[in-house]
Amino acid sequence: MRRFIPVLILTFLFSHYLPAQQRYDLLIKNGRIIDPHNGIDAVRDVGIKDHKIAAVDRHIPATHSLKVINARGMLVTPGLVDIHTHVYAGTGVRGGYGGDNSVYPDGFTFRSCVTTVADAGSSGWKNFPDFKDRIIDRSKTRIFAFVNIVGSGMGGRIVEQNTQDMEPEATAALIKQYPDIIVGIKTAHYEAPDWTAVDRALAAGELAHVPVMVDFGIFRPERPYEDLVTKKLRPGDISTHMYIDFIPMLDGNGKVFPYLFEAKKRGVLFDVGHGAGSFVFSQARPAVRQGFVPDSISTDLHIGSMNAGMKDMTNVMSKFLNMGMSMQDIVLRSTWNPAHEIKHDELGTLSVGAPADISVLRVQKGKFGFVDSLGGRIEGRQKLECELTVRGGLVVWDLNGISREDWKTIGKFTPHPEWDATLPQKR
């Protein structure tokens, strides 16, 4: 029996001490973790191994990780999930959101702490395969898609009015072909006084068992918005651009109309979809104060919106912070809620085993201006800034180099692809 004791001692040492240096690829320490799905709002450490969350604990020794990042004084949240974007770029289409108005995602997501986006209807069943090949398969950003009920997608105003190109069966068949990428159906910008676009999107949603996102387009008295959210949309369907000025939201006394709360009780989801023309403080401020808050915060990212009042995800989140929403509620609506809306519950959380998508944010204090879609401005005292973004366990954005070493202390450069996607690799 004695001869086995040294073996047991060696086994203990290997399992508890020697492998400790390699227990994690990346360790983020001392940050204020806000993970609403798991009910965490406290200073914790996050360990990452093999591109997944491996541990969230009060104290993880720095010696247990290949790389350590000190996030003291900063917020550490799941990677932000933006479910209303337009990223079908490079098609050559003039003026459409499946073309000139879209942006290549990687240049605009990581720098605003977004790790996952859903393209909101830029492509339809006819051109989605091109979108997949051109953008989705080539991007570091995780991309999902709502496909447009119009087979040709958002090719411009005339294209989007073509009811002959709204085919529920073809749309549903495409979704069933790509169930891991396509998360829903979008109808947008429809101008006629009938319900054709909404009805056909809903028919496709029934066939494919996915939610429908509605951008109501031109508001017409023949198809009231109240009927859309209280009669037409199903539980889990999404009304985007929820604070656009055309929605009948406030009565003569500035009170939110009861039908909006009734729609929420029915299970209809309301998404911000800020955009260039779809968010006004005159609707948002009184609505937020009265409890009509978004289920998901999103940007409607495109060339027009990012160069106007919207700017980026952290700017939109900052608007809600300065309108009185709590940080916990804002993070919930920027991470777990949107992930759940698109039925990807593996995202928007720091649960052990989840993909290691992490946002590190700094809350700046001072005087800041925030602008809505009509050019209206409010002043705020707080502003969120994206300090660091981790996508799949790899650092993909580092504003101030908090993952780096002082240049005077480093020796010969050796890249570490295990934790940093921004470092050059050996050739």
C-alpha positions as CSV (number, residue, x, y, z in Angstrom):
1,M,0.0,0.0,0.0
2,R,2.8,2.4,0.8
3,R,4.2,2.3,-2.7
4,F,0.9,3.9,-3.9
5,I,1.2,6.9,-1.6
6,P,3.8,8.8,-3.7
7,V,1.6,8.2,-6.7
8,L,-1.4,9.7,-4.9
9,I,0.7,12.7,-3.8
10,L,1.8,13.3,-7.4
11,T,-1.7,13.0,-8.7
12,F,-2.9,15.6,-6.1
13,L,-0.1,18.0,-7.1
14,F,-0.8,17.7,-10.8
15,S,-4.5,18.2,-10.4
16,H,-4.3,21.1,-7.9
17,Y,-1.1,23.0,-8.6
18,L,0.8,22.2,-11.7
19,P,-2.0,22.6,-14.2
20,A,-3.2,25.8,-12.5
21,Q,-1.2,27.9,-14.9
22,Q,-3.3,26.6,-17.8
23,R,-6.7,26.4,-16.1
24,Y,-7.9,29.4,-18.1
25,D,-6.9,31.0,-21.3
26,L,-8.2,34.5,-20.2
27,L,-9.2,35.8,-16.8
28,I,-11.2,39.1,-16.3
29,K,-10.8,40.2,-12.7
30,N,-12.4,42.7,-10.3
31,G,-15.2,44.0,-12.6
32,R,-18.8,44.6,-11.5
33,I,-20.5,41.6,-13.2
34,I,-24.1,42.4,-14.4
35,D,-25.6,39.1,-15.7
36,P,-29.4,39.6,-15.4
37,H,-30.2,36.0,-16.5
38,N,-28.3,34.6,-13.6
39,G,-29.3,37.4,-11.1
40,I,-25.7,38.5,-10.6
41,D,-24.8,42.1,-9.9
42,A,-21.6,42.0,-7.9
43,V,-17.8,42.2,-8.2
44,R,-16.7,38.8,-9.6
45,D,-14.0,37.3,-11.7
46,V,-14.7,35.5,-15.0
47,G,-12.5,32.7,-16.3
48,I,-12.5,31.7,-20.0
49,K,-11.3,28.3,-21.4
50,D,-11.6,26.9,-24.9
51,H,-13.8,29.9,-26.0
52,K,-16.4,29.3,-23.3
53,I,-17.2,30.7,-19.9
54,A,-15.5,28.3,-17.5
55,A,-16.0,30.1,-14.1
56,V,-17.6,33.1,-12.5
57,D,-16.5,33.4,-8.9
58,R,-15.6,35.9,-6.1
59,H,-11.9,35.3,-6.4
60,I,-10.0,33.3,-9.1
61,P,-6.2,33.4,-8.6
62,A,-4.4,35.3,-11.4
63,T,-1.8,32.5,-11.5
64,H,-4.5,30.2,-12.9
65,S,-4.7,32.0,-16.3
66,L,-2.5,32.5,-19.3
67,K,-3.7,36.1,-19.5
68,V,-5.3,38.4,-16.9
69,I,-7.2,41.6,-17.4
70,N,-8.0,43.9,-14.5
71,A,-11.5,45.4,-15.0
72,R,-11.7,47.2,-11.6
73,G,-14.2,50.1,-11.7
74,M,-15.8,48.8,-14.9
75,L,-18.9,46.8,-15.8
76,V,-18.6,43.3,-17.1
77,T,-21.6,42.0,-19.0
78,P,-22.5,39.4,-21.5
79,G,-21.7,40.4,-25.0
80,L,-24.3,42.9,-26.3
81,V,-26.9,41.5,-28.7
82,D,-28.4,43.9,-31.2
83,I,-31.3,42.4,-33.0
84,H,-32.1,45.2,-35.4
85,T,-29.2,46.0,-37.8
86,H,-28.5,46.2,-41.6
87,V,-25.3,44.5,-42.5
88,Y,-26.0,43.1,-46.1
89,A,-23.3,45.4,-47.6
90,G,-21.4,45.2,-50.9
91,T,-24.2,44.2,-53.2
92,G,-24.1,47.2,-55.4
93,V,-27.8,47.9,-54.9
94,R,-28.3,51.7,-54.8
95,G,-30.3,53.1,-52.0
96,G,-31.6,49.9,-50.4
97,Y,-30.8,48.4,-47.1
98,G,-29.6,45.3,-49.0
99,G,-26.9,47.5,-50.5
100,D,-25.5,51.0,-50.1
101,N,-27.2,51.7,-46.7
102,S,-25.9,48.6,-45.0
103,V,-22.5,48.4,-43.3
104,Y,-20.0,45.6,-43.0
105,P,-20.5,44.5,-39.4
106,D,-17.1,43.9,-37.9
107,G,-16.1,47.6,-38.3
108,F,-19.0,48.8,-36.2
109,T,-20.0,46.0,-33.8
110,F,-17.0,45.2,-31.6
111,R,-16.1,48.8,-30.9
112,S,-19.5,49.3,-29.3
113,C,-19.3,46.0,-27.3
114,V,-21.7,44.2,-29.6
115,T,-20.8,40.6,-30.3
116,T,-24.1,39.3,-31.9
117,V,-26.4,41.0,-34.4
118,A,-29.5,40.1,-36.3
119,D,-29.9,41.7,-39.7
120,A,-33.5,42.9,-39.9
121,G,-34.9,42.0,-43.3
122,S,-32.2,43.3,-45.6
123,S,-32.4,40.1,-47.6
124,G,-35.3,37.9,-48.7
125,W,-35.6,34.3,-49.8
126,K,-34.2,35.1,-53.2
127,N,-30.9,36.8,-52.1
128,F,-30.3,35.4,-48.6
129,P,-27.8,32.8,-49.9
130,D,-25.8,35.7,-51.3
131,F,-26.0,37.5,-47.9
132,K,-24.8,34.3,-46.2
133,D,-21.9,33.9,-48.5
134,R,-20.9,37.6,-48.8
135,I,-21.3,38.6,-45.1
136,I,-22.4,36.0,-42.6
137,D,-19.8,33.4,-43.4
138,R,-17.0,35.9,-43.6
139,S,-17.6,38.0,-40.4
140,K,-16.2,37.6,-36.9
141,T,-19.4,39.1,-35.6
142,R,-22.0,36.4,-34.9
143,I,-24.8,37.2,-37.4
144,F,-28.4,36.0,-37.5
145,A,-31.1,37.2,-39.9
146,F,-34.7,38.1,-40.1
147,V,-35.5,37.4,-43.7
148,N,-37.8,39.8,-45.5
149,I,-41.2,38.7,-46.6
150,V,-40.3,40.4,-49.9
151,G,-38.2,37.8,-51.8
152,S,-35.8,40.5,-53.1
153,G,-35.4,42.0,-49.6
154,M,-34.9,45.7,-48.9
155,G,-34.0,46.8,-52.4
156,G,-35.6,50.2,-52.2
157,R,-39.1,51.7,-52.0
158,I,-40.6,50.2,-55.2
159,V,-39.2,46.7,-54.5
160,E,-40.7,46.7,-51.0
161,Q,-44.2,47.4,-52.3
162,N,-44.3,44.4,-54.6
163,T,-46.9,42.1,-53.1
164,Q,-46.3,39.6,-55.9
165,D,-42.9,39.0,-54.4
166,M,-44.3,38.3,-50.9
167,E,-44.4,34.5,-50.9
168,P,-45.0,32.8,-47.5
169,E,-44.2,29.3,-48.7
170,A,-40.9,30.2,-50.3
171,T,-39.9,32.2,-47.3
172,A,-40.8,29.4,-44.9
173,A,-38.9,26.9,-47.0
174,L,-35.7,29.0,-46.8
175,I,-36.0,29.3,-43.1
176,K,-36.2,25.6,-42.7
177,Q,-33.1,25.3,-44.8
178,Y,-31.1,27.6,-42.5
179,P,-32.7,27.1,-39.0
180,D,-29.5,27.9,-37.2
181,I,-29.1,31.3,-38.9
182,I,-32.5,32.6,-39.7
183,V,-34.4,33.7,-36.6
184,G,-37.5,35.3,-38.0
185,I,-39.3,37.2,-40.7
186,K,-39.4,41.0,-41.3
187,T,-41.9,43.2,-43.0
188,A,-41.0,46.9,-43.4
189,H,-41.8,50.1,-45.2
190,Y,-45.1,48.9,-46.6
191,E,-47.2,51.9,-47.8
192,A,-50.6,50.5,-49.1
193,P,-53.7,50.8,-46.9
194,D,-54.2,47.1,-46.6
195,W,-52.6,44.4,-44.4
196,T,-51.1,42.3,-47.2
197,A,-47.4,42.6,-46.0
198,V,-48.2,41.9,-42.4
199,D,-50.6,39.0,-43.2
200,R,-48.1,37.3,-45.5
201,A,-45.3,37.7,-43.0
202,L,-47.5,36.2,-40.3
203,A,-48.5,33.3,-42.6
204,A,-44.8,32.6,-43.2
205,G,-44.2,32.8,-39.5
206,E,-46.8,30.2,-38.9
207,L,-45.4,27.8,-41.5
208,A,-41.8,28.2,-40.2
209,H,-42.6,28.6,-36.5
210,V,-40.6,31.8,-36.1
211,P,-41.4,35.3,-34.8
212,V,-42.3,38.2,-37.1
213,M,-40.7,41.7,-36.7
214,V,-42.8,44.5,-38.0
215,D,-41.6,47.9,-39.1
216,F,-45.0,49.4,-39.8
217,G,-43.8,51.6,-42.6
218,I,-46.3,54.3,-43.6
219,F,-49.0,54.6,-40.9
220,R,-52.5,54.5,-42.4
221,P,-55.9,55.0,-40.7
222,E,-57.1,51.9,-42.7
223,R,-54.7,49.7,-40.7
224,P,-54.4,51.2,-37.3
225,Y,-51.3,50.5,-35.2
226,E,-53.5,49.6,-32.3
227,D,-55.0,46.7,-34.3
228,L,-51.5,45.6,-35.2
229,V,-50.3,45.1,-31.6
230,T,-53.6,44.0,-30.1
231,K,-55.1,41.8,-32.8
232,K,-52.6,40.9,-35.5
233,L,-49.3,40.1,-33.8
234,R,-48.9,36.9,-31.9
235,P,-47.1,36.4,-28.6
236,G,-43.4,36.6,-29.4
237,D,-43.8,38.8,-32.4
238,I,-41.9,42.1,-32.4
239,S,-43.0,45.6,-33.0
240,T,-39.8,47.6,-33.7
241,H,-39.3,51.4,-33.8
242,M,-41.5,51.5,-30.7
243,Y,-40.7,55.2,-30.0
244,I,-41.3,56.6,-33.5
245,D,-43.3,59.7,-33.5
246,F,-46.2,58.2,-35.6
247,I,-47.3,55.7,-33.0
248,P,-50.4,56.9,-31.0
249,M,-48.7,56.6,-27.6
250,L,-49.8,59.5,-25.4
251,D,-53.2,60.9,-24.7
252,G,-54.0,64.6,-24.3
253,N,-52.7,64.5,-20.7
254,G,-49.4,62.8,-21.7
255,K,-50.5,59.4,-20.4
256,V,-49.5,56.2,-22.2
257,F,-52.6,54.7,-23.9
258,P,-53.7,51.5,-22.1
259,Y,-53.7,49.4,-25.4
260,L,-49.9,49.4,-25.4
261,F,-49.8,47.8,-21.9
262,E,-52.5,45.4,-23.1
263,A,-50.4,44.4,-26.1
264,K,-47.5,43.7,-23.7
265,K,-49.7,41.5,-21.6
266,R,-50.6,39.6,-24.8
267,G,-46.9,38.8,-25.2
268,V,-46.2,41.2,-28.1
269,L,-42.6,42.4,-27.8
270,F,-41.5,46.0,-28.3
271,D,-38.0,46.8,-29.7
272,V,-36.3,50.1,-29.8
273,G,-34.9,50.0,-33.4
274,H,-33.6,53.6,-33.0
275,G,-32.5,54.2,-36.6
276,A,-32.2,57.5,-38.3
277,G,-35.9,58.5,-38.0
278,S,-37.5,56.2,-35.5
279,F,-36.8,57.5,-32.0
280,V,-38.0,60.7,-30.4
281,F,-37.6,61.8,-26.8
282,S,-41.2,63.3,-26.8
283,Q,-42.4,59.7,-26.9
284,A,-39.6,57.8,-25.1
285,R,-39.2,60.0,-22.0
286,P,-42.8,60.0,-20.8
287,A,-43.3,56.4,-21.8
288,V,-40.2,55.2,-19.9
289,R,-41.3,57.1,-16.8
290,Q,-44.7,55.5,-17.0
291,G,-43.3,52.0,-17.4
292,F,-43.7,51.4,-21.1
293,V,-40.1,50.3,-21.6
294,P,-38.5,48.2,-24.3
295,D,-38.2,44.5,-24.3
296,S,-35.1,44.9,-26.3
297,I,-32.7,47.8,-27.0
298,S,-31.5,47.8,-30.6
299,T,-29.9,50.3,-33.0
300,D,-31.2,49.8,-36.5
301,L,-27.6,50.2,-37.5
302,H,-27.0,51.6,-41.0
303,I,-25.0,54.3,-42.6
304,G,-27.7,57.0,-42.0
305,S,-28.4,56.2,-38.4
306,M,-24.8,55.8,-37.2
307,N,-23.9,59.2,-38.6
308,A,-26.9,60.9,-37.0
309,G,-28.5,60.7,-33.6
310,M,-28.3,57.0,-33.1
311,K,-24.4,56.6,-33.4
312,D,-24.0,53.1,-31.8
313,M,-25.3,50.6,-29.3
314,T,-23.7,52.2,-26.2
315,N,-25.0,55.6,-27.2
316,V,-28.6,54.2,-27.4
317,M,-28.1,52.4,-24.0
318,S,-26.8,55.7,-22.5
319,K,-30.0,57.5,-23.6
320,F,-32.1,55.1,-21.5
321,L,-29.6,55.4,-18.6
322,N,-30.2,59.2,-18.6
323,M,-33.9,58.7,-18.9
324,G,-33.9,57.0,-15.6
325,M,-33.7,53.2,-16.4
326,S,-31.5,51.2,-14.1
327,M,-28.2,49.7,-15.3
328,Q,-29.5,46.2,-14.6
329,D,-32.6,46.8,-16.7
330,I,-30.6,48.3,-19.6
331,V,-28.2,45.4,-19.6
332,L,-31.1,42.9,-19.5
333,R,-32.6,44.5,-22.6
334,S,-29.3,44.6,-24.4
335,T,-28.2,41.0,-23.7
336,W,-30.5,38.2,-22.4
337,N,-33.8,39.6,-23.6
338,P,-32.9,40.0,-27.3
339,A,-31.1,36.6,-27.2
340,H,-34.3,35.1,-25.8
341,E,-36.5,36.9,-28.4
342,I,-34.6,35.2,-31.2
343,K,-34.6,31.9,-29.4
344,H,-30.8,31.7,-28.8
345,D,-30.8,31.3,-25.0
346,E,-27.1,30.2,-25.1
347,L,-26.3,33.9,-25.6
348,G,-26.7,37.0,-23.5
349,T,-25.5,35.2,-20.4
350,L,-22.3,34.5,-18.5
351,S,-23.4,31.0,-17.5
352,V,-20.7,28.4,-17.3
353,G,-20.5,26.6,-20.6
354,A,-21.9,29.6,-22.6
355,P,-19.9,31.1,-25.5
356,A,-17.4,33.5,-24.0
357,D,-18.9,36.7,-25.4
358,I,-18.1,39.5,-22.9
359,S,-18.5,43.3,-22.9
360,V,-16.4,45.5,-20.6
361,L,-17.9,48.9,-20.3
362,R,-16.9,52.1,-18.5
363,V,-19.4,54.6,-17.1
364,Q,-18.1,58.0,-17.9
365,K,-19.3,61.0,-15.7
366,G,-19.7,64.5,-17.1
367,K,-21.9,66.5,-19.4
368,F,-23.0,64.7,-22.5
369,G,-25.5,65.5,-25.3
370,F,-27.9,62.9,-26.8
371,V,-29.9,63.5,-29.9
372,D,-33.1,61.9,-31.2
373,S,-34.3,61.4,-34.8
374,L,-35.8,64.9,-35.1
375,G,-32.7,66.6,-33.9
376,G,-34.0,67.1,-30.3
377,R,-31.3,67.0,-27.7
378,I,-31.2,66.1,-24.0
379,E,-28.3,66.6,-21.7
380,G,-27.1,63.7,-19.6
381,R,-24.5,63.1,-16.8
382,Q,-23.5,59.5,-17.6
383,K,-22.3,57.8,-20.8
384,L,-21.4,54.2,-21.4
385,E,-18.2,53.6,-23.3
386,C,-17.0,50.3,-24.6
387,E,-13.6,49.5,-23.1
388,L,-13.1,45.9,-24.2
389,T,-14.9,43.3,-26.2
390,V,-14.4,39.5,-26.1
391,R,-16.0,37.4,-28.8
392,G,-15.8,33.6,-28.4
393,G,-13.0,33.9,-25.8
394,L,-10.9,36.2,-28.0
395,V,-10.2,39.9,-27.4
396,V,-11.5,41.7,-30.5
397,W,-11.6,45.3,-29.3
398,D,-9.5,47.0,-26.6
399,L,-10.0,50.8,-26.5
400,N,-7.2,51.7,-24.0
401,G,-5.0,48.6,-24.2
402,I,-6.1,47.1,-20.8
403,S,-5.2,43.7,-22.1
404,R,-1.7,44.8,-23.0
405,E,1.6,45.0,-21.2
406,D,3.8,48.1,-20.9
407,W,6.1,48.2,-23.9
408,K,9.2,48.6,-21.8
409,T,8.5,45.3,-19.9
410,I,7.8,43.0,-22.9
411,G,10.5,41.0,-24.6
412,K,10.4,39.5,-28.1
413,F,6.9,39.6,-29.4
414,T,5.1,36.2,-29.2
415,P,1.4,36.2,-30.3
416,H,-1.1,34.4,-28.1
417,P,-4.0,33.4,-30.3
418,E,-5.5,31.6,-27.4
419,W,-6.9,34.9,-26.0
420,D,-6.4,37.7,-28.5
421,A,-7.8,37.9,-32.0
422,T,-6.2,41.3,-32.7
423,L,-2.6,40.1,-32.5
424,P,-0.8,39.3,-35.7
425,Q,-0.2,35.6,-36.2
426,K,2.9,33.8,-37.3
427,R,3.2,33.4,-41.1
